[in-house]
Amino acid sequence: MGVKNICDFFSFADQIAEDRIQSYGFCMKLHRWMIVPAIALGYLAIRYHKSIRNMFVESLHPLITSQGGRTSAAGVERSKAAAERVKPQLLPDLAAKGLHWGDPVFLRAFKEEKQLELYVRHRETKLFILFRTYPIAALSGDLGPKCREGDGQVPEGFYAAGKTSLKPDSRFHLAFNIGYPNAYDRAHQRTGSFIMIHGSDVSVGCLAMTDEKIEEIYSLCDASLKNDPSFFQIHLFPFRMTSERMERESASPHHAFWQNLREGYQWFETQGVPPEAEVANQRYHFRSGESSSTETR
């Protein structure tokens, strides 16, 4: 497009306005003084302001449900202090596995095993390497998806969290919203909101990780979002979806749903990169994605 400076921006916007005038008639000229600066400033914001661009990307992502609010100054200081506490220990542990602070991350959680895995993408291989496996201190409900507000269930499926998902001023120390309900949940008329991964050791519908462990998890996720990726993926499973474990659930009313989840589970097990999850005809569909920063449409 050849847009290199502010004069080009307004020239470009003026041309768009002229096109609209030719298309819609003389009356558009009356609004030209509004159209030109609006187009130019909007283009500047989306093209050059990283935080606005990331918010725009998040708003289009079907697996992100924005339920965040304005973060307080106390929350910002809390997350900063947490990162300062955990970073000195995490840096050598990352280096020992050839990983780096601030690189893209990916989370997987298993309800039955009460475990949360945190992966970091290797810079050379582009594969996601298991960095830590954290015990889940508390989660409520049974195996099976969350279906309605107040049922106490932890969701199962493929989710994503962006910058607006972070909640450093949570009542449970630090937290981030997993993005429930996503496009799949909405297609099945599932309800609920504010499902978090957070500190503390009590939970109803969320994953409680303790204050100590959430400082590591939150800080690694926060650092990854500061280095360009607009979101990171979170996969939630009822259990490790091996053939043997699935066979034991062949009579479950959730079996068909779990078979669909297993497609995404197996993809990562064999490829080492989380797939892009899309929703069509009330099912998850998967395709190749280079990293957790790849946009899902």
N, C-alpha and C positions, 0 to 999 in steps of 0.2 A: 504493500500500500504506500510505502515511501513516507510514512509519517515520522519526522525526525525532530521537530521542535514545536513550540506552542503556536507559531504562525501556521504551520502545516495542519495542526489540530483544527484550528478555526476555519481554515480553508476547506478541509475535509468535511467539517460539519456544515459549512455553508453550501457545499455541493449537494449534500443529502437534503438540506432544506429546499434547495432549488428544484431537486427532483420531485419532492413532495408537492411543491407549488405547481409544477407542470402537470402532476397527476391529479391533484385535487382542486385546482382552481385558484383564483385570485384571493379568496378569503384566507388562504394559508399565509399570505404575506403579512397579515396582521399579527401573526404569531411567530414570525421569523425571529424577532428579537429574543424570544424565549427558546425556540428550537435550537438555534446555533450554539449558545453556551451550554445548554443541557446536554446535547450530544457530545460536545467536546469534553466537558467535565466528566461525563459518565465514562467515556472512553479512557480518559486519563486515569480515573480511579480504578477501573477493572484491569487495565493493562499494566499499570505501574505500582499500584498500592497492594502489597502482598497480602495484608490481612483482609482487605476487602475482597480480593480475588479468592482467597481461601473460603471466606464466608459464602461467596457466590457459588463456588464449587460444592460446598456442603449442602446448600439449599437445593441443589439438583440431585443429590445422591439419595437413592431410594432406601438405602440401608442406614442412613443417619436420620434420627429424629431429634431435632433441636428442641431441647427442653431446658436449656441453660438460661441463666440470667446474668445480670451485671455482677462481675466479681468485685468484692470489697477489697480495700487496701490491705486489710488484715489478712485476707486470703492470699493475696499476692506475696506478702511477707512470709506467710506460713509455708507456702510452696518453695519459696526461695531458700528459707532456712532448712527445709527438709532436704533439698538438693545439695546444699553445702554439707550436710551431715553424711549423706550416703555416697556422694561422688568419690571421695578419697578411697573408699573400699571397692566401689564398683569399677573404677578405672583399671586397676591391675587385674581384676577378675575378667573383665571384658578382653583386655589385651592378651590374657592367657589363652583365649579361644580365637584370637585374631579378629576381635570385634571392636567397635568404636562407640563411644558415647555420642548420642545424637543421631545415629543411623536409624533407618526404619525398623519398627518393631511389629510384632504380631502376637496376639494372645489366643490361647486355647484353654478352655476349662472343661472339666469332667465332673458332673454332679455326683455320680456314684462313688468315684474314687476321692472326691473332695480335693482335687488338685487343679491348680492354674499354672499353665506353662507360658513362659515369656521367651519369645524368639527375637533375635536381632539379625538383620540381613548382612551377610558377609560381602564386603566391598568387591572382592575379586570374583567369587563364584556366583554372586547374586542370589545364593540360596539362604534360606532362613535357618539359622543355627540355634539350637536350644541353649539358652543362657541360664535360666533358673526354672526350677519347678517349686512352686509355693503351695503349702497346705492351705486349703480354704478353712478358715476358722469357724464359719457358720454359714449355712444356707437353709432355706425352709422348703417345704413342699415335698412332692414325690417325683419319681421319674415321669417324664412327659412334659409337654409344652405348657407355657402360661397361656390361658385362654381369656381371662377376664380380670378386670380390676378387683383387687381384694382376695383373689384365690390363694395367695401365698406362694404361688409357683415361681420358680426361677425359669426364665425363658430358655428355649433351645432353638438354635438356628444360627444364622450368619448375620453379624452386625458390624457396625463401624462407628468409631468415635472421632470427632474432630475437635478443633480448638474450643468451639462453643459448648462442647460436652464436658469440659473440665470444670470441676467445682472444688477449688482449694479452700473455700470457706465452709465446707460441709460440717454438719453437726457430728459427723463420723470422721473427723480429722481431715483427710483428703479423699476425694472421690471423683469418678467420672461416669457419665451416663453411657450405657452401652448402646442406646439407640432403639430401644423397644417402645412401641411397635414399629417394625420395619415394613417394607412393601408386602412381604409374604404374610405377616401378621394381619395387616389391614385387609388383604385379599380374603382372609378367613374370618373377618369381623372380630378379631381379637382386640381386647381393650386392656388398658393399664398404662402406667406412665412412671417416670423417674426410677427406672431400674438401674442401680448403680453397682460398681465395684468400688468398695470403700474400706476405710479403716474400722477399728473397733472389732468386737468379737460377737456381735449380735446382729441378726438380719431377719427381715421378712421380705422375701422375694428378690433380695440382692445377694451379692457375694461379699462377705465380710472377711478381710484379710489380716486383721490386727493393724494397729497404728504403725508398728515397726516395719512390717512388710509392705504396707501400702506406700510408705515413703520411697522405697526402692522402685516399686511398680509405677507409681505416679510420676516420679522424677524421670525415669527412662522414657515413658510415654510422652511426657511434656517436652523433653529434650528432642525427641524425634520430630515432633510437630513444629519445632523451631527451625528445622533444616529443610523446609520446603514441602514435605508431604502434607496434604491437607487433611488426611485422616489415617487411622490405622484400623486394621480388621480385628474383630473379636468373634471367635467361633465357640459356641456353647453346645456341648453334647451331653446326653444323658449318661454315657459311659464310653469307655474305649471301644470303638465299634469294630471289633474283630469278627471274623466269621463265626467263631464259636459263641461269642457273646450275643450276637444277633440271632443265632439259632435258638437260644434260650428264650427269646422274646417273640417267637414266630406266632404265638397266639395273642399277643398284646394288641389292644385296639390302636396303639400308636405305631404298629409295625411298618405300615406303608410310609408314614411320615419319617420314621427313622431310616428306612431304606433310602429315601431321598437325601437325608442328612449324610448318610454314609458315602454317597457319591462325592460330596465335598471333602469328607474326612479322608477317603482313599486318595483323592487327588493330591492333597498335601503330603500324605504318607509316601507317595511314589515320586512326586515332583520336587518336593522341598520348597515349594512356593505356593502360597495360598491362592486359590483360584478366584476369579471374579464371579461373584454370585449374582445372577439376575433372576427376576421373577416373571413368569409367564404362565397363564392357565393354572394359577394357584399352585405352582411347583417352582422349586429352585432349579435353575439351569446354570451350568458352569462352563467357563471358558478361560483360556490362559490369561494370566496377568503377570506383568514383570515384577511387581512389588505391591506392597500395601498402599503405595501412593498412587496406584493406577485407579482412575475413576471408574466406578460402576454406574451404568446407566439403566 
